[in-house]
Amino acid sequence: MNRLLKAAVLASFGWNIFLIVGVIANQSYATTRAAGGQFESFPTGIRATYCITLAIVVYQLEVLFTNIRRPEWIYKVFFFLALSSVLVNAISRSADERWNVIPAALIAFAFWKRWKSQKA
């Protein structure tokens, strides 16, 4: 992965973690940027779900940025997960949440590149 893409993907993960932690901590900056922008205060169930999401995102970082060879399917699964995030954010009724398409697309692209490089 070239340096510019790596920096952009790391910034995207940083944004995601910042937003996820904001939901978990019920911070006001996250209310319009997550869960469809429909909550003034995040319910406990959503906050618990975002705890699991945080664990997945941290694992994605580890998978993408370590040199451990992994099965091809893990990159494929994370590519499709990120692609679904692009789609869900794109159709959000919250204009602030629709901006999350950009980091989601960068992350999807990074997993796609890693998936395709595993085939070579």
MOPAC internal coordinates of N, CA, C and O (Angstrom, degrees):
PM7 1SCF
backbone

  N    0.0000 0     0.00 0     0.00 0    0    0    0
  C    1.4508 1     0.00 0     0.00 0    1    0    0
  C    1.5356 1   107.06 1     0.00 0    2    1    0
  O    1.2310 1   120.82 1   -50.79 1    3    2    1
  N    1.3336 1   116.04 1   129.21 1    3    2    1
  C    1.4576 1   117.26 1  -179.47 1    5    3    2
  C    1.5321 1   111.10 1   -71.33 1    6    5    3
  O    1.2310 1   120.85 1   -15.40 1    7    6    5
  N    1.3234 1   115.98 1   164.60 1    7    6    5
  C    1.4645 1   120.60 1  -172.83 1    9    7    6
  C    1.5206 1   113.86 1   -63.32 1   10    9    7
  O    1.2310 1   119.90 1   141.24 1   11   10    9
  N    1.3186 1   117.80 1   -38.76 1   11   10    9
  C    1.4647 1   120.60 1  -179.45 1   13   11   10
  C    1.5270 1   110.86 1   -65.79 1   14   13   11
  O    1.2310 1   120.47 1   133.76 1   15   14   13
  N    1.3261 1   116.71 1   -46.24 1   15   14   13
  C    1.4591 1   120.20 1   178.16 1   17   15   14
  C    1.5300 1   110.56 1   -63.86 1   18   17   15
  O    1.2310 1   120.65 1   137.83 1   19   18   17
  N    1.3134 1   116.35 1   -42.17 1   19   18   17
  C    1.4675 1   120.09 1   179.27 1   21   19   18
  C    1.5280 1   110.83 1   -60.10 1   22   21   19
  O    1.2310 1   120.21 1   136.28 1   23   22   21
  N    1.3235 1   117.21 1   -43.72 1   23   22   21
  C    1.4699 1   121.10 1   178.75 1   25   23   22
  C    1.5281 1   110.66 1   -64.11 1   26   25   23
  O    1.2310 1   120.48 1   137.75 1   27   26   25
  N    1.3239 1   116.69 1   -42.25 1   27   26   25
  C    1.4680 1   120.37 1   179.80 1   29   27   26
  C    1.5268 1   111.20 1   -65.43 1   30   29   27
  O    1.2310 1   120.34 1   139.65 1   31   30   29
  N    1.3188 1   116.96 1   -40.35 1   31   30   29
  C    1.4672 1   120.94 1   179.66 1   33   31   30
  C    1.5343 1   110.16 1   -68.75 1   34   33   31
  O    1.2310 1   120.26 1   138.78 1   35   34   33
  N    1.3199 1   117.10 1   -41.22 1   35   34   33
  C    1.4679 1   119.69 1   176.76 1   37   35   34
  C    1.5335 1   110.73 1   -63.02 1   38   37   35
  O    1.2310 1   120.10 1   139.48 1   39   38   37
  N    1.3264 1   117.41 1   -40.52 1   39   38   37
  C    1.4677 1   120.61 1   176.76 1   41   39   38
  C    1.5270 1   110.31 1   -63.70 1   42   41   39
  O    1.2310 1   120.38 1   141.96 1   43   42   41
  N    1.3210 1   116.88 1   -38.04 1   43   42   41
  C    1.4662 1   121.23 1   178.07 1   45   43   42
  C    1.5177 1   111.21 1   -64.35 1   46   45   43
  O    1.2310 1   120.59 1   135.47 1   47   46   45
  N    1.3246 1   116.48 1   -44.53 1   47   46   45
  C    1.4614 1   119.91 1   176.15 1   49   47   46
  C    1.5288 1   110.50 1   -63.72 1   50   49   47
  O    1.2310 1   120.64 1   140.71 1   51   50   49
  N    1.3291 1   116.38 1   -39.29 1   51   50   49
  C    1.4564 1   120.05 1   177.43 1   53   51   50
  C    1.5190 1   111.74 1   -59.93 1   54   53   51
  O    1.2310 1   120.83 1   135.89 1   55   54   53
  N    1.3342 1   116.03 1   -44.11 1   55   54   53
  C    1.4677 1   120.25 1   177.30 1   57   55   54
  C    1.5236 1   110.41 1   -61.63 1   58   57   55
  O    1.2310 1   120.55 1   134.39 1   59   58   57
  N    1.3253 1   116.55 1   -45.61 1   59   58   57
  C    1.4632 1   120.18 1  -179.63 1   61   59   58
  C    1.5277 1   111.29 1   -59.63 1   62   61   59
  O    1.2310 1   120.47 1   134.95 1   63   62   61
  N    1.3155 1   116.70 1   -45.05 1   63   62   61
  C    1.4616 1   120.22 1  -179.85 1   65   63   62
  C    1.5240 1   110.45 1   -64.84 1   66   65   63
  O    1.2310 1   120.23 1   137.37 1   67   66   65
  N    1.3234 1   117.17 1   -42.63 1   67   66   65
  C    1.4624 1   121.75 1   177.42 1   69   67   66
  C    1.5248 1   110.50 1   -57.93 1   70   69   67
  O    1.2310 1   120.55 1   135.23 1   71   70   69
  N    1.3198 1   116.55 1   -44.77 1   71   70   69
  C    1.4596 1   121.69 1  -179.67 1   73   71   70
  C    1.5244 1   111.79 1   -68.83 1   74   73   71
  O    1.2310 1   120.00 1   136.01 1   75   74   73
  N    1.3147 1   117.61 1   -43.99 1   75   74   73
  C    1.4656 1   121.74 1   179.60 1   77   75   74
  C    1.5264 1   110.78 1   -62.25 1   78   77   75
  O    1.2310 1   120.52 1   134.70 1   79   78   77
  N    1.3202 1   116.61 1   -45.30 1   79   78   77
  C    1.4671 1   120.13 1   178.02 1   81   79   78
  C    1.5303 1   109.71 1   -63.27 1   82   81   79
  O    1.2310 1   120.18 1   144.33 1   83   82   81
  N    1.3221 1   117.27 1   -35.67 1   83   82   81
  C    1.4617 1   120.62 1   176.40 1   85   83   82
  C    1.5183 1   112.65 1   -61.96 1   86   85   83
  O    1.2310 1   120.62 1   140.64 1   87   86   85
  N    1.3234 1   116.43 1   -39.36 1   87   86   85
  C    1.4661 1   119.84 1   176.78 1   89   87   86
  C    1.5253 1   109.97 1   -67.57 1   90   89   87
  O    1.2310 1   120.51 1   132.61 1   91   90   89
  N    1.3240 1   116.62 1   -47.39 1   91   90   89
  C    1.4659 1   120.70 1  -178.76 1   93   91   90
  C    1.5284 1   110.45 1   -58.50 1   94   93   91
  O    1.2310 1   120.80 1   138.63 1   95   94   93
  N    1.3470 1   116.08 1   -41.37 1   95   94   93
  C    1.4643 1   120.92 1  -178.55 1   97   95   94
  C    1.5311 1   112.08 1   -86.69 1   98   97   95
  O    1.2310 1   120.70 1  -177.30 1   99   98   97
  N    1.3381 1   116.27 1     2.70 1   99   98   97
  C    1.4648 1   122.33 1   177.53 1  101   99   98
  C    1.5351 1   111.84 1    58.60 1  102  101   99
  O    1.2310 1   121.03 1  -134.82 1  103  102  101
  N    1.3227 1   115.64 1    45.18 1  103  102  101
  C    1.4596 1   121.23 1  -178.82 1  105  103  102
  C    1.5294 1   110.86 1   -84.92 1  106  105  103
  O    1.2310 1   120.63 1   -35.38 1  107  106  105
  N    1.3096 1   116.40 1   144.62 1  107  106  105
  C    1.4636 1   121.26 1  -175.21 1  109  107  106
  C    1.5248 1   112.53 1   -65.34 1  110  109  107
  O    1.2310 1   119.41 1   148.82 1  111  110  109
  N    1.3447 1   118.73 1   -31.18 1  111  110  109
  C    1.4602 1   119.55 1  -179.26 1  113  111  110
  C    1.5284 1   112.11 1   -63.11 1  114  113  111
  O    1.2310 1   119.92 1   157.74 1  115  114  113
  N    1.3280 1   117.76 1   -22.26 1  115  114  113
  C    1.4609 1   121.44 1  -177.01 1  117  115  114
  C    1.5257 1   113.16 1   -89.18 1  118  117  115
  O    1.2310 1   119.75 1   164.59 1  119  118  117
  N    1.3143 1   118.09 1   -15.41 1  119  118  117
  C    1.4739 1   119.73 1  -172.03 1  121  119  118
  C    1.5153 1   113.61 1   -61.43 1  122  121  119
  O    1.2310 1   119.51 1   143.52 1  123  122  121
  N    1.3285 1   118.55 1   -36.48 1  123  122  121
  C    1.4704 1   119.70 1  -179.73 1  125  123  122
  C    1.5194 1   112.22 1   -91.66 1  126  125  123
  O    1.2310 1   120.47 1   173.73 1  127  126  125
  N    1.3337 1   116.71 1    -6.27 1  127  126  125
  C    1.4599 1   120.65 1  -173.66 1  129  127  126
  C    1.5203 1   114.32 1  -109.61 1  130  129  127
  O    1.2310 1   119.95 1  -178.70 1  131  130  129
  N    1.3317 1   117.69 1     1.30 1  131  130  129
  C    1.4684 1   121.20 1  -177.87 1  133  131  130
  C    1.5237 1   109.95 1  -145.31 1  134  133  131
  O    1.2310 1   121.15 1   -22.63 1  135  134  133
  N    1.3131 1   115.41 1   157.37 1  135  134  133
  C    1.4757 1   122.78 1   176.29 1  137  135  134
  C    1.5210 1   111.98 1    54.20 1  138  137  135
  O    1.2310 1   120.98 1  -140.80 1  139  138  137
  N    1.3176 1   115.73 1    39.20 1  139  138  137
  C    1.4589 1   120.58 1   176.20 1  141  139  138
  C    1.5163 1   114.47 1    75.39 1  142  141  139
  O    1.2310 1   120.32 1  -174.82 1  143  142  141
  N    1.3226 1   117.00 1     5.18 1  143  142  141
  C    1.4530 1   120.55 1  -179.61 1  145  143  142
  C    1.5135 1   113.85 1    65.44 1  146  145  143
  O    1.2310 1   120.67 1  -159.50 1  147  146  145
  N    1.3180 1   116.32 1    20.50 1  147  146  145
  C    1.4641 1   120.46 1  -171.80 1  149  147  146
  C    1.5236 1   114.57 1   -94.42 1  150  149  147
  O    1.2310 1   119.80 1   176.59 1  151  150  149
  N    1.3248 1   117.98 1    -3.41 1  151  150  149
  C    1.4606 1   120.02 1  -175.69 1  153  151  150
  C    1.5237 1   111.51 1  -115.48 1  154  153  151
  O    1.2310 1   121.07 1   -40.75 1  155  154  153
  N    1.3151 1   115.57 1   139.25 1  155  154  153
  C    1.4612 1   120.57 1   170.16 1  157  155  154
  C    1.5249 1   109.50 1   -86.78 1  158  157  155
  O    1.2310 1   121.14 1   155.01 1  159  158  157
  N    1.3320 1   115.42 1   -24.99 1  159  158  157
  C    1.4541 1   123.22 1   175.91 1  161  159  158
  C    1.5283 1   105.92 1  -143.51 1  162  161  159
  O    1.2310 1   120.51 1   -50.87 1  163  162  161
  N    1.3343 1   116.62 1   129.13 1  163  162  161
  C    1.4575 1   119.66 1  -175.42 1  165  163  162
  C    1.5254 1   111.23 1   -74.79 1  166  165  163
  O    1.2310 1   120.16 1   -49.66 1  167  166  165
  N    1.3422 1   117.31 1   130.34 1  167  166  165
  C    1.4687 1   120.95 1   176.50 1  169  167  166
  C    1.5325 1   110.87 1   -65.45 1  170  169  167
  O    1.2310 1   121.35 1   -22.27 1  171  170  169
  N    1.3072 1   115.02 1   157.73 1  171  170  169
  C    1.4682 1   121.49 1  -178.07 1  173  171  170
  C    1.5290 1   111.68 1   -57.33 1  174  173  171
  O    1.2310 1   119.91 1   139.67 1  175  174  173
  N    1.3234 1   117.79 1   -40.33 1  175  174  173
  C    1.4662 1   121.10 1  -179.96 1  177  175  174
  C    1.5161 1   112.45 1   -61.23 1  178  177  175
  O    1.2310 1   120.33 1   137.92 1  179  178  177
  N    1.3205 1   116.97 1   -42.08 1  179  178  177
  C    1.4753 1   121.37 1   178.19 1  181  179  178
  C    1.5237 1   109.38 1   -66.18 1  182  181  179
  O    1.2310 1   120.57 1   137.52 1  183  182  181
  N    1.3114 1   116.52 1   -42.48 1  183  182  181
  C    1.4650 1   119.90 1  -179.27 1  185  183  182
  C    1.5275 1   110.81 1   -64.90 1  186  185  183
  O    1.2310 1   120.02 1   141.81 1  187  186  185
  N    1.3214 1   117.56 1   -38.19 1  187  186  185
  C    1.4714 1   121.24 1   176.99 1  189  187  186
  C    1.5326 1   110.21 1   -65.96 1  190  189  187
  O    1.2310 1   120.54 1   138.54 1  191  190  189
  N    1.3170 1   116.57 1   -41.46 1  191  190  189
  C    1.4645 1   120.93 1   177.91 1  193  191  190
  C    1.5282 1   110.45 1   -61.22 1  194  193  191
  O    1.2310 1   120.60 1   140.22 1  195  194  193
  N    1.3080 1   116.45 1   -39.78 1  195  194  193
  C    1.4589 1   120.20 1   179.26 1  197  195  194
  C    1.5278 1   111.67 1   -69.57 1  198  197  195
  O    1.2310 1   119.28 1   155.86 1  199  198  197
  N    1.3225 1   118.97 1   -24.14 1  199  198  197
  C    1.4733 1   121.08 1   172.49 1  201  199  198
  C    1.5264 1   109.72 1   -63.82 1  202  201  199
  O    1.2310 1   120.83 1   137.24 1  203  202  201
  N    1.3150 1   116.03 1   -42.76 1  203  202  201
  C    1.4710 1   120.82 1   176.76 1  205  203  202
  C    1.5249 1   109.92 1   -65.83 1  206  205  203
  O    1.2310 1   120.84 1   138.68 1  207  206  205
  N    1.3299 1   115.99 1   -41.32 1  207  206  205
  C    1.4662 1   120.90 1   178.35 1  209  207  206
  C    1.5255 1   110.51 1   -60.10 1  210  209  207
  O    1.2310 1   120.21 1   139.87 1  211  210  209
  N    1.3127 1   117.20 1   -40.13 1  211  210  209
  C    1.4657 1   120.73 1   178.51 1  213  211  210
  C    1.5268 1   110.77 1   -60.93 1  214  213  211
  O    1.2310 1   120.40 1   137.03 1  215  214  213
  N    1.3114 1   116.84 1   -42.97 1  215  214  213
  C    1.4688 1   120.26 1   178.07 1  217  215  214
  C    1.5312 1   110.96 1   -61.53 1  218  217  215
  O    1.2310 1   120.43 1   138.90 1  219  218  217
  N    1.3186 1   116.79 1   -41.10 1  219  218  217
  C    1.4715 1   120.86 1   179.03 1  221  219  218
  C    1.5231 1   110.64 1   -64.89 1  222  221  219
  O    1.2310 1   120.16 1   136.54 1  223  222  221
  N    1.3166 1   117.30 1   -43.46 1  223  222  221
  C    1.4672 1   121.08 1  -179.60 1  225  223  222
  C    1.5320 1   110.72 1   -63.89 1  226  225  223
  O    1.2310 1   120.19 1   137.83 1  227  226  225
  N    1.3082 1   117.23 1   -42.17 1  227  226  225
  C    1.4627 1   120.08 1   177.58 1  229  227  226
  C    1.5291 1   109.95 1   -62.64 1  230  229  227
  O    1.2310 1   120.17 1   138.91 1  231  230  229
  N    1.3262 1   117.29 1   -41.09 1  231  230  229
  C    1.4633 1   120.35 1   177.12 1  233  231  230
  C    1.5315 1   110.89 1   -64.79 1  234  233  231
  O    1.2310 1   120.09 1   141.22 1  235  234  233
  N    1.3273 1   117.42 1   -38.78 1  235  234  233
  C    1.4677 1   120.61 1   177.18 1  237  235  234
  C    1.5293 1   110.25 1   -59.72 1  238  237  235
  O    1.2310 1   120.62 1   137.04 1  239  238  237
  N    1.3133 1   116.42 1   -42.96 1  239  238  237
  C    1.4715 1   120.23 1   177.28 1  241  239  238
  C    1.5209 1   110.60 1   -58.39 1  242  241  239
  O    1.2310 1   120.81 1   134.38 1  243  242  241
  N    1.3244 1   116.05 1   -45.62 1  243  242  241
  C    1.4623 1   120.41 1  -179.71 1  245  243  242
  C    1.5262 1   111.22 1   -63.41 1  246  245  243
  O    1.2310 1   120.41 1   138.03 1  247  246  245
  N    1.3090 1   116.81 1   -41.97 1  247  246  245
  C    1.4674 1   120.99 1  -179.73 1  249  247  246
  C    1.5263 1   110.41 1   -64.64 1  250  249  247
  O    1.2310 1   120.58 1   136.96 1  251  250  249
  N    1.3129 1   116.50 1   -43.04 1  251  250  249
  C    1.4608 1   120.56 1  -174.25 1  253  251  250
  C    1.5243 1   112.77 1   -76.59 1  254  253  251
  O    1.2310 1   119.98 1   147.07 1  255  254  253
  N    1.3248 1   117.64 1   -32.93 1  255  254  253
  C    1.4595 1   119.52 1  -171.02 1  257  255  254
  C    1.5220 1   115.11 1  -112.72 1  258  257  255
  O    1.2310 1   120.03 1  -160.73 1  259  258  257
  N    1.3219 1   117.55 1    19.27 1  259  258  257
  C    1.4603 1   119.87 1   169.80 1  261  259  258
  C    1.5197 1   108.27 1  -115.20 1  262  261  259
  O    1.2310 1   120.78 1   -20.11 1  263  262  261
  N    1.2919 1   116.11 1   159.89 1  263  262  261
  C    1.4618 1   120.34 1  -177.74 1  265  263  262
  C    1.5189 1   112.92 1   -93.34 1  266  265  263
  O    1.2310 1   120.48 1  -166.63 1  267  266  265
  N    1.3050 1   116.69 1    13.37 1  267  266  265
  C    1.4577 1   120.18 1   177.89 1  269  267  266
  C    1.5286 1   108.03 1   -71.56 1  270  269  267
  O    1.2310 1   121.03 1   -50.67 1  271  270  269
  N    1.3152 1   115.63 1   129.33 1  271  270  269
  C    1.4630 1   119.56 1   178.77 1  273  271  270
  C    1.5171 1   108.74 1   -75.82 1  274  273  271
  O    1.2310 1   121.09 1   -52.10 1  275  274  273
  N    1.3132 1   115.52 1   127.90 1  275  274  273
  C    1.4578 1   121.55 1  -177.92 1  277  275  274
  C    1.5179 1   109.84 1  -120.12 1  278  277  275
  O    1.2310 1   120.30 1   -16.47 1  279  278  277
  N    1.3210 1   117.03 1   163.53 1  279  278  277
  C    1.4665 1   118.89 1   177.02 1  281  279  278
  C    1.5295 1   110.32 1   -63.22 1  282  281  279
  O    1.2310 1   121.14 1   -33.84 1  283  282  281
  N    1.2936 1   115.43 1   146.16 1  283  282  281
  C    1.4657 1   121.82 1  -178.23 1  285  283  282
  C    1.5260 1   111.89 1   -55.81 1  286  285  283
  O    1.2310 1   119.87 1   145.50 1  287  286  285
  N    1.3281 1   117.84 1   -34.50 1  287  286  285
  C    1.4575 1   120.56 1  -174.73 1  289  287  286
  C    1.5139 1   113.18 1   -63.32 1  290  289  287
  O    1.2310 1   119.33 1   151.66 1  291  290  289
  N    1.3506 1   118.89 1   -28.34 1  291  290  289
  C    1.4640 1   120.15 1  -178.42 1  293  291  290
  C    1.5217 1   110.86 1   -65.76 1  294  293  291
  O    1.2310 1   120.37 1   140.82 1  295  294  293
  N    1.3349 1   116.89 1   -39.18 1  295  294  293
  C    1.4691 1   120.68 1   177.52 1  297  295  294
  C    1.5230 1   110.45 1   -68.12 1  298  297  295
  O    1.2310 1   121.37 1   141.97 1  299  298  297
  N    1.3124 1   114.98 1   -38.03 1  299  298  297
  C    1.4674 1   120.44 1   178.72 1  301  299  298
  C    1.5341 1   110.60 1   -64.24 1  302  301  299
  O    1.2310 1   120.44 1   134.41 1  303  302  301
  N    1.3317 1   116.76 1   -45.59 1  303  302  301
  C    1.4676 1   121.12 1   179.65 1  305  303  302
  C    1.5236 1   110.01 1   -61.81 1  306  305  303
  O    1.2310 1   120.11 1   133.97 1  307  306  305
  N    1.3364 1   117.40 1   -46.03 1  307  306  305
  C    1.4622 1   119.86 1  -178.96 1  309  307  306
  C    1.5324 1   111.75 1   -69.53 1  310  309  307
  O    1.2310 1   119.97 1   149.57 1  311  310  309
  N    1.3276 1   117.65 1   -30.43 1  311  310  309
  C    1.4673 1   119.84 1   173.88 1  313  311  310
  C    1.5213 1   109.81 1   -62.44 1  314  313  311
  O    1.2310 1   120.29 1   130.15 1  315  314  313
  N    1.3308 1   117.06 1   -49.85 1  315  314  313
  C    1.4630 1   119.64 1  -178.23 1  317  315  314
  C    1.5354 1   112.05 1   -68.30 1  318  317  315
  O    1.2310 1   120.04 1   148.18 1  319  318  317
  N    1.3124 1   117.52 1   -31.82 1  319  318  317
  C    1.4648 1   120.78 1   174.52 1  321  319  318
  C    1.5349 1   110.26 1   -63.76 1  322  321  319
  O    1.2310 1   120.59 1   133.97 1  323  322  321
  N    1.3317 1   116.47 1   -46.03 1  323  322  321
  C    1.4680 1   120.39 1   178.37 1  325  323  322
  C    1.5275 1   111.07 1   -66.19 1  326  325  323
  O    1.2310 1   120.44 1   142.43 1  327  326  325
  N    1.3275 1   116.76 1   -37.57 1  327  326  325
  C    1.4606 1   120.10 1   177.18 1  329  327  326
  C    1.5235 1   110.99 1   -63.89 1  330  329  327
  O    1.2310 1   120.29 1   141.11 1  331  330  329
  N    1.3292 1   117.05 1   -38.89 1  331  330  329
  C    1.4639 1   119.30 1   176.67 1  333  331  330
  C    1.5216 1   110.34 1   -66.50 1  334  333  331
  O    1.2310 1   119.98 1   146.81 1  335  334  333
  N    1.3163 1   117.63 1   -33.19 1  335  334  333
  C    1.4626 1   120.97 1   175.66 1  337  335  334
  C    1.5252 1   110.71 1   -64.92 1  338  337  335
  O    1.2310 1   120.41 1   140.56 1  339  338  337
  N    1.3160 1   116.82 1   -39.44 1  339  338  337
  C    1.4693 1   120.66 1   175.44 1  341  339  338
  C    1.5225 1   109.62 1   -57.95 1  342  341  339
  O    1.2310 1   120.59 1   131.03 1  343  342  341
  N    1.3154 1   116.48 1   -48.97 1  343  342  341
  C    1.4637 1   120.58 1  -177.08 1  345  343  342
  C    1.5283 1   112.14 1   -65.33 1  346  345  343
  O    1.2310 1   120.24 1   134.91 1  347  346  345
  N    1.3236 1   117.15 1   -45.09 1  347  346  345
  C    1.4689 1   120.75 1  -179.07 1  349  347  346
  C    1.5284 1   110.71 1   -63.42 1  350  349  347
  O    1.2310 1   120.51 1   137.13 1  351  350  349
  N    1.3180 1   116.64 1   -42.87 1  351  350  349
  C    1.4629 1   119.34 1   178.49 1  353  351  350
  C    1.5228 1   111.72 1   -67.81 1  354  353  351
  O    1.2310 1   120.31 1   144.66 1  355  354  353
  N    1.3201 1   117.02 1   -35.34 1  355  354  353
  C    1.4629 1   120.50 1  -178.96 1  357  355  354
  C    1.5289 1   112.40 1   -65.53 1  358  357  355
  O    1.2310 1   119.96 1   148.89 1  359  358  357
  N    1.3172 1   117.68 1   -31.11 1  359  358  357
  C    1.4657 1   119.88 1  -178.48 1  361  359  358
  C    1.5242 1   113.22 1   -98.24 1  362  361  359
  O    1.2310 1   120.44 1  -172.41 1  363  362  361
  N    1.3298 1   116.77 1     7.59 1  363  362  361
  C    1.4583 1   120.11 1  -179.14 1  365  363  362
  C    1.5273 1   111.21 1   -62.40 1  366  365  363
  O    1.2310 1   120.76 1   -33.87 1  367  366  365
  N    1.3259 1   116.16 1   146.13 1  367  366  365
  C    1.4627 1   119.32 1   176.07 1  369  367  366
  C    1.5199 1   111.69 1   -77.94 1  370  369  367
  O    1.2310 1   120.22 1   170.08 1  371  370  369
  N    1.3332 1   117.18 1    -9.92 1  371  370  369
  C    1.4600 1   122.11 1   178.45 1  373  371  370
  C    1.5298 1   109.97 1   -93.00 1  374  373  371
  O    1.2310 1   120.77 1   -58.80 1  375  374  373
  N    1.3258 1   116.14 1   121.20 1  375  374  373
  C    1.4661 1   120.42 1   178.29 1  377  375  374
  C    1.5296 1   110.90 1   -61.61 1  378  377  375
  O    1.2310 1   120.18 1   143.07 1  379  378  377
  N    1.3390 1   117.26 1   -36.93 1  379  378  377
  C    1.4664 1   120.41 1   178.38 1  381  379  378
  C    1.5272 1   111.37 1   -64.67 1  382  381  379
  O    1.2310 1   120.55 1   142.25 1  383  382  381
  N    1.3195 1   116.55 1   -37.75 1  383  382  381
  C    1.4649 1   119.70 1  -179.43 1  385  383  382
  C    1.5269 1   111.41 1   -71.95 1  386  385  383
  O    1.2310 1   120.03 1   150.20 1  387  386  385
  N    1.3093 1   117.56 1   -29.80 1  387  386  385
  C    1.4679 1   119.64 1   179.07 1  389  387  386
  C    1.5262 1   111.97 1   -62.26 1  390  389  387
  O    1.2310 1   119.98 1   153.96 1  391  390  389
  N    1.3260 1   117.65 1   -26.04 1  391  390  389
  C    1.4652 1   120.50 1   176.31 1  393  391  390
  C    1.5238 1   111.99 1   -64.28 1  394  393  391
  O    1.2310 1   119.97 1   159.14 1  395  394  393
  N    1.3288 1   117.66 1   -20.86 1  395  394  393
  C    1.4693 1   121.19 1   179.32 1  397  395  394
  C    1.5264 1   112.07 1   -67.53 1  398  397  395
  O    1.2310 1   120.27 1   171.44 1  399  398  397
  N    1.3189 1   117.09 1    -8.56 1  399  398  397
  C    1.4664 1   120.64 1   176.30 1  401  399  398
  C    1.5282 1   110.14 1   -60.21 1  402  401  399
  O    1.2310 1   120.54 1   142.35 1  403  402  401
  N    1.3135 1   116.57 1   -37.65 1  403  402  401
  C    1.4731 1   120.19 1  -175.41 1  405  403  402
  C    1.5288 1   111.63 1   -62.59 1  406  405  403
  O    1.2310 1   119.07 1   124.61 1  407  406  405
  N    1.3380 1   119.37 1   -55.39 1  407  406  405
  C    1.4739 1   116.64 1   178.39 1  409  407  406
  C    1.5293 1   112.97 1   -65.03 1  410  409  407
  O    1.2310 1   120.19 1   145.45 1  411  410  409
  N    1.3221 1   117.25 1   -34.55 1  411  410  409
  C    1.4702 1   119.56 1   178.54 1  413  411  410
  C    1.5293 1   110.64 1   -63.37 1  414  413  411
  O    1.2310 1   120.29 1   140.07 1  415  414  413
  N    1.3162 1   117.06 1   -39.93 1  415  414  413
  C    1.4676 1   120.81 1   179.48 1  417  415  414
  C    1.5267 1   111.11 1   -67.08 1  418  417  415
  O    1.2310 1   120.22 1   140.52 1  419  418  417
  N    1.3176 1   117.19 1   -39.48 1  419  418  417
  C    1.4648 1   120.08 1   177.56 1  421  419  418
  C    1.5283 1   111.14 1   -63.61 1  422  421  419
  O    1.2310 1   120.50 1   138.26 1  423  422  421
  N    1.3133 1   116.66 1   -41.74 1  423  422  421
  C    1.4595 1   120.79 1   178.70 1  425  423  422
  C    1.5256 1   110.29 1   -66.60 1  426  425  423
  O    1.2310 1   120.34 1   138.23 1  427  426  425
  N    1.3255 1   116.95 1   -41.77 1  427  426  425
  C    1.4685 1   120.60 1   177.22 1  429  427  426
  C    1.5294 1   110.38 1   -60.33 1  430  429  427
  O    1.2310 1   120.52 1   135.95 1  431  430  429
  N    1.3147 1   116.61 1   -44.05 1  431  430  429
  C    1.4600 1   120.80 1   179.53 1  433  431  430
  C    1.5219 1   111.23 1   -61.65 1  434  433  431
  O    1.2310 1   120.33 1   138.23 1  435  434  433
  N    1.3331 1   116.97 1   -41.77 1  435  434  433
  C    1.4648 1   120.44 1   179.69 1  437  435  434
  C    1.5291 1   111.22 1   -62.78 1  438  437  435
  O    1.2310 1   120.53 1   137.63 1  439  438  437
  N    1.3325 1   116.60 1   -42.37 1  439  438  437
  C    1.4659 1   118.52 1   177.94 1  441  439  438
  C    1.5280 1   111.35 1   -69.21 1  442  441  439
  O    1.2310 1   120.17 1   144.65 1  443  442  441
  N    1.3154 1   117.28 1   -35.35 1  443  442  441
  C    1.4687 1   120.35 1   176.82 1  445  443  442
  C    1.5302 1   110.01 1   -62.10 1  446  445  443
  O    1.2310 1   120.92 1   133.54 1  447  446  445
  N    1.3465 1   115.84 1   -46.46 1  447  446  445
  C    1.4662 1   119.40 1   178.83 1  449  447  446
  C    1.5206 1   111.35 1   -60.37 1  450  449  447
  O    1.2310 1   119.94 1   136.33 1  451  450  449
  N    1.3247 1   117.72 1   -43.67 1  451  450  449
  C    1.4561 1   121.12 1  -179.19 1  453  451  450
  C    1.5291 1   110.04 1   -66.62 1  454  453  451
  O    1.2310 1   120.20 1   139.82 1  455  454  453
  N    1.3238 1   117.23 1   -40.18 1  455  454  453
  C    1.4635 1   121.79 1   177.77 1  457  455  454
  C    1.5199 1   110.18 1   -60.07 1  458  457  455
  O    1.2310 1   120.85 1   132.08 1  459  458  457
  N    1.3196 1   115.98 1   -47.92 1  459  458  457
  C    1.4778 1   119.69 1  -178.50 1  461  459  458
  C    1.5222 1   111.45 1   -68.60 1  462  461  459
  O    1.2310 1   119.64 1   146.97 1  463  462  461
  N    1.3134 1   118.28 1   -33.03 1  463  462  461
  C    1.4717 1   119.63 1   179.42 1  465  463  462
  C    1.5338 1   110.77 1   -71.52 1  466  465  463
  O    1.2310 1   119.92 1   155.18 1  467  466  465
  N    1.3313 1   117.76 1   -24.82 1  467  466  465
  C    1.4651 1   121.37 1   177.02 1  469  467  466
  C    1.5264 1   111.11 1   -70.18 1  470  469  467
  O    1.2310 1   120.71 1   151.19 1  471  470  469
  N    1.3220 1   116.24 1   -28.81 1  471  470  469
  C    1.4648 1   120.35 1  -179.63 1  473  471  470
  C    1.5185 1   111.55 1   -73.92 1  474  473  471
  O    1.2310 1   120.52 1   153.31 1  475  474  473
  N    1.3174 1   116.62 1   -26.69 1  475  474  473
  C    1.4689 1   120.65 1  -174.92 1  477  475  474
  C    1.5120 1   112.16 1   -74.72 1  478  477  475
  O    1.2310 1   120.10 1   180.00 1  479  478  477

